[in-house]
Amino acid sequence: MRAVLLAAGEGKRLRPYFNRPKPLVRLLGLALIERNILTLRECGINDFIIITGCYSTEFRDYLGNGEKFGVSINYLHNPDWEKGNGVSAYTFHKDYRQDEKFILLMADHLFELDLLKAFLTEAKKIKQDELLLAADSRLEEVFDLDECTKVKAWENYAVKLGKGLDDFNAVDCGLFIGTGSLLEALANSIARGAYALTDAVNLLAEHGKVKLHFIEHSWVDVDDYPGYKQAERILLKSLVPAKDGFISRVINRRFSLRITRLLAATAITPNQVTFLSFLTTAAAAVSFAMAKPFIGGVLAQLASILDGVDGEIARLKFLKSSFGEIFDSILDRYGDYLIVVGMVYSWYCATGHTMALLVGAAALTGMPMSMLFKEKFRNVFGQPFIPEIHDGILRYFPANRDGRLFIIMLGGILNLLPATLILLAVGTHLQALIRLYNVRKAT
């Protein structure tokens, strides 16, 4: 399937804030149109048509032929872009292939990845003479409802669309799966002097040909500066994975997302942040070994926060890689090892008790078990292990890495290294055994 992105308008409302075409405005490190291209690439779409108008040269200079994004980009110019977005959408008829389905979207809208994946799955079900429209019926959650195109829906079909509708139960998200019937409707509406895309959609709706897909994820029309800030909030919120531990979700993300927001506009890579997190754990280990537990504890928690930033940047800027995932996992294990060794060394130097060595050995064998269990669970069952779902009440037990480093922080600040190591040793092994029991019971 090919993607058609409408990028023909002038975008006046963002001009006072950004001196560039609206789809080229950078949002957390990537231009809006670039983010749409990369998100669709994640859905398996690699062939793009950009409909230009007011800023044709700027888009060609920025995007090129798409090679740097790993996709193919071609351009169609609409000299009559001022008439309306329906004329821009109709420009695609010059390159349309008989009986093809295509995804059509506004270049300045933002859609979550899962929204696009679900929408494309639904696209397989529509008939050749139908139009699929993404609609949002969660009206209380719609941003800037007054500016949205309203939809009067009956079951899964649109009856009528319009900005001025008084009787409506959904809004148009600016996302379509089009067929030849849409281009025919556009030709008819333009011939009548109606130049908006909504005019053509209404022609199809009159014949019951506009099927609705009600979305369950976030989107926003980045039309003005408040819309831009809303898009930023949506993106940052989407970076929090379901597999987060309790401490990460409640504490760490409050800080890591702020750091990610600051770093997004820089050239810093996820792997560089991973290495910085490792260096921070090494500094924490040295602090513990030098009998400076307070500093060690604070650095351990900082390392835990930075451990979330690398993944956030990778997801935010489409920089995920197989090597990066392995690199992060390996350095996390080395970091944990160094911190425990530093704590054990401090305890042993202060007391000379061999108990320090035994407890340290127990902690070192138990701490990798959480990650090992999750990886084996994913390999065996073909799905990720999500503490919120699979751990039950155990999800509040701080034995995952975020929880362990939080305990280490508290132990360092309170100068209770023996108690901290004992808690780590008992907690990590207990979590592994309970998870093993639960899997045995479930299977």
N, C-alpha and C positions, 0 to 999 in steps of 0.2 A: 504493500500500500504506500502511496505517496502522500506527502503532507504539503498543504498549501497554506502559507502564512501571509496574512494581509498586513502590509507595512507601507501603505500608500499615503496615509494622512499626515497632517502637519503637526499634530500634538502640541497645540499652543499652551495648554494648561500646566505643563511641566517645564516650559521654556524658562520661566523666571528662576527656576532652581537648577536646571541642567542645560548647558549650552550644547545640545546635541539632539538628534531625532529621538523621540520617545522610546522606540524599541531598542535603541543603542544606549539608553541610560543604564549605568551599571548598578546592579542590586547585589550587595554582598559579594563583590568580586567578579560578577559576570553580567554582561548586557542582557536585558530582558529577552531579546530575540535569541541570543546565544543560549540562554537557559532553556528556552522552549525547544530549541534544536537538540540540545544534549539530553533533555528529559525524554523527548520522543525517540532519540537514538537508544535510550535504555529500554524502550518498548519494542525495539526491533525495526524501527523505521529509519532508513538511510538515504532516502531520495526526497529532496525538498524543492519546492517551487516558491520563490519569494515574489510577491506582487508588490512592485514599487510604484511610487508616484512622485511625491514632493521631493524626496531625498534619494533618488536612484543611485547616484554616484557614491554617496556615503555608505550605503549598504554593501555595494559591490566592493568597495575598498576595505571594509571591515570584515566581511564574511568570506570574500573570495569565492572559490569554487567548492568550498566546504572541506577541502582536503585536511586542513589543520584540525577539523573536528571529527574526522573519520567518516564523513558523509559526502554526498553529492548535492550541490546547490546550483540551481538554474534560476534565471530571473525573467519575469514578464513585466513590462512597463505599462502602466495605465496613464495615458496623458490626460484623461478626464477625471482624475482622482477627486477633484473638488465636488463633483456631482454627488458622490455618495459611495458607501462601502459595497453596495450591490454592484456597481459598475466595476469596482476593483475585483470582486469575486468572479464576475462574469469574464474578466480578462483571461481566466484559466481555460476558457473554452478553446483558446488557440493551441493549447498543448494537451487537451483532454484526449484520453484513449477510450475507444469504444467499450462500454460496459464496465469500466473500472469504478471502484469505490475509492474515495480519497478523504483524508481527514482535513478539515478546514478550521482554522482558528485565527484569532487575532494575535498579532505578534507582541502586543503590549499587555496581554493577560498572563496571569500566573496560575499554573495548575500543579497540584501535588502529583507526584509520580504515580501513586496508587490510583488516583482518580483517572488518569489517562490509561492505565493498564485495564481497569475495569471497563472503561468506555470502549476501548478497542476490542475487548472480548465481546461486548454486546453488539458491536458492529457486524459481527459474523452472522447475526440473526436477521438483519433487515433485508427487505426485498429490493430488487433492482430499481423499482419506481418509488422507493421511500426515501425519506431524509431522517437521519437520527440526530436528535438535538439533546445536548446535555442540559438538564434543568435542575434547579435547586428549589426544593419545596420547604426547606428549613428557613422560612422567612425571617424568623427572629434572629437568625445567625448571619443573614446576608449583609455584607458591608455596603453602605450607601444605597439602601433599597430604592430611594427616590430616583436615582440615576439609572437603575437597571431597566432592561426591557422585560416587561411583565408577560406572563404566560397564563392563559386560561386553559387548564388541563382537564381532560375527562379520561379517567383511568390512565393509560400509558400513551395517550395521544394529545397533541396540542389542538385546541379549537381556534384560538386567536392569540396573536402577540401584539404588543405595542407598549411604548413607554407610558402612555396616558391611560392605560386600562384601569378601571376602578374595580372590576370583578376579576380577580386573579388568584391563583393558588401556588404559583411557582415563578421563577425568573429564569431568563435565558442566560447561560454561562458563556456564550460566545464560542461554542465548541460544537462542530458538526461532523457527521459522516455523510458526505455528499455522493450523489450519483449523477447520471446524465439528466435525471428529472429536475434536479436543482438548477442546472445550467439552462434548461428549457424554461423553467419558471422565471429565472433571472432575465432571460431574453424577452419574455412576455411583459414582465413588470417594467423593464426599461423602455420598451416600445410604448407603454402607456404613460411614460414620464414619471414613474415611481422608481427612484434610484437607490433606495435603501435595501440592504439584504433582508431585513424584516418584511418588506413588501413582497418579495418572492416567496419567503417562507409562509406567509399568510395565504398565498395562492395555493400552495401545496396543502396547507392545513384545511382549507375549505373542502378538499377532497379526501380528508382523512389520511394524508400521506406523511404527516410529521410525527414520527414516533419519538417518545421521550425516554431518556435514560436519567433517572433521578440519582444524582451524585450523593456520595456519603463522605467526601473528603473536601478539603479547603481549596478555594480558588479566589481570585480577586481581579477586577479590572483596574489596572494601574493607570488611572485616568488623570489623577492629580496628586499633589503631595501627600494628603492623608491616605490615598490609595497606595502610594509608594511605601509609606510607613507600615500600613497593614500588611502589604506583601512581605516586608522584612520580618514582621512578627510571625507570619505563617511559615516562612522558610525556617526561621530559628526553631519554632515549635516542632517542625517536622523532623528535625535532626535527632530528636530523642528516641532511641530505639525501644521497642517493647521489651527487650531482654535486659534492660537496665535493672541493677540491683536497687534495693530500697535507699541506701545512702546516696547513690548516684542520682536517683530521681528526685529525692527530697532536698539534698544539699549541693552536691557537686555541680549539677547542671545549672544552678543559679549563677555560678561563677564561670564555668567553662563556656557557656553560651555567650557571655559578655566578652570573654577573651577571643572567642571565634569571630564575633562581630568586628572586633578591632583588627584582627589578623586577616580577615577575608579579602581586604583590598590590597594586601601585600603579596609578594611572591613566595612566601613561606610555604613549604610543602608539608603534607602529613608526616612523612618520614622524618623530617627535621624536628617536628614537634615530638614525635616518638622518642627520638634520641635525646631531646632536651628533658623529657620526662624521666628517661633513664638516668641522665646525669644528676637530676634532682634526687632520685632515690639513692644514688651513690653518695651524694653529699649528705643525705640523711643518715646513711650508714656510718659515714666517717664521724658525724656529729655524735651519734650514739656511742661509737667506740671511744671517742675522746671525752666521754662522760658529760656530754652536753645534751641531755635528753629533751629539753624543751625545744631547742632548735631542731633536733632530729625529728620530733613529732610534727612540728609545723611543716618541715620540708617533706615529710612523708605524705601529709595531706595535700600539699601543693602538687606533688607528683601524681596523686590520685586525680586531682582536677585536670591537670595537663593530659592525663591518660585518656580523658574524654575529648579533649580538643582535637587530637589528631584524626579521630574518626569523624568528628563533626565537620572539619575542613574537607576531608575526603568525600563525604556525602554532599556537602554544600557545593563544591566546585568540580564534582564528577572526577575525582582523582583516586578513586578506589583502585587497588591493584592486589593481585595475589601475593606478590612479594611484600607489600606493605602490611597485609594482614599477618603474614608469618613473622615479619620483622617485629611488629608490635607485640605479638604473643611471646616471642623468644626473649625480647628485652624486658618484658614484664616479669618473666620468670627469674631472670638474672637480677633484676632490681629487688624482687622479694627476697631472694637468697642473700643479697648483700645486706639488706636492712636487718634481717634476722641474725646474721653473723655479727653485725655491729652491736646489736642488743645483747647477744650471748657473750660476746667479748667483754662488754662493759660489766655485765653481771658477774662473770667469772673473775675478772680482775679485782672487783670490789670484795668478793667473798671467798673465792677459791673453791667453791662447792662444785663437785662433779655433776650435781643435779642440773646446773645451768647447761651443761653439755647434753645431757639426756633430754631435757625439755626442748632445747634448741633443735636437736635431731628430730624429735617428734613433730615440732612445728614445721620444719623444712620438708618433711615427707608429706605432711597434711595440706600445706598451702597450695601445691599444684593440683590437688584432687578436684577442686571445683571446675577449673578449666578443662582438665582431662575428661571429667564426667560429661561436660557439655559437648565436647568434641565427639566423644564416642556416641553420645545420644543422637547427635545430628547424623553421624555416619550410619548408625544402625537403623534408626527410624525415619531418616530422610526429612527431618524437620528440626528447626532450632529448639533448644531447650530454653523456655521462657519462664523465669522464676515466678512471675505473676500468675501463670497458669499451672505450672507443674509442681511448684514447691508448696502451694497452699500457705498455711500459717508459717511455714519454715522460711518464706520469702523475707520475713522481718529479721531473720537470724543473720547477724553480720559476719558471714563466713565467706562471702564472695570477695573479690579483690577490693572493691570499694569499701566494703564493711571491714575487712582486715586492716586496711591502711587507716581507716577511721579509728579503730581500736588502738592501733599503734600511735596515732596522734594523741589520743587521750592518755595512753600509758606514758608517753614521753612528757607531756605537759604536767601530769601528776607525779612523774618520777616513780612509776610503779612497773619497772621493766620485768621483774620475775612474774608478777601476776598477769601482765600482758602476754608474755610468752606462753604461760600455762593456758590462758584462755584461747590463744591461737591454736595451740596443739590440740586441745580438747574439742574446740568448736569446729575446726576443719575436718577432723576425722569423724566427728559425730554427724556433720552434714553429709559427708560422703556415704556413711552407712545408712542413714535415713533415706537418702535418695535411692540407694541401691535397693532397699526394702520396698520403697514405693513402686519402683519399676518392676520388681519381681511380682508384687501384688497385682499390678495393672496388666501384666502379660500372662 
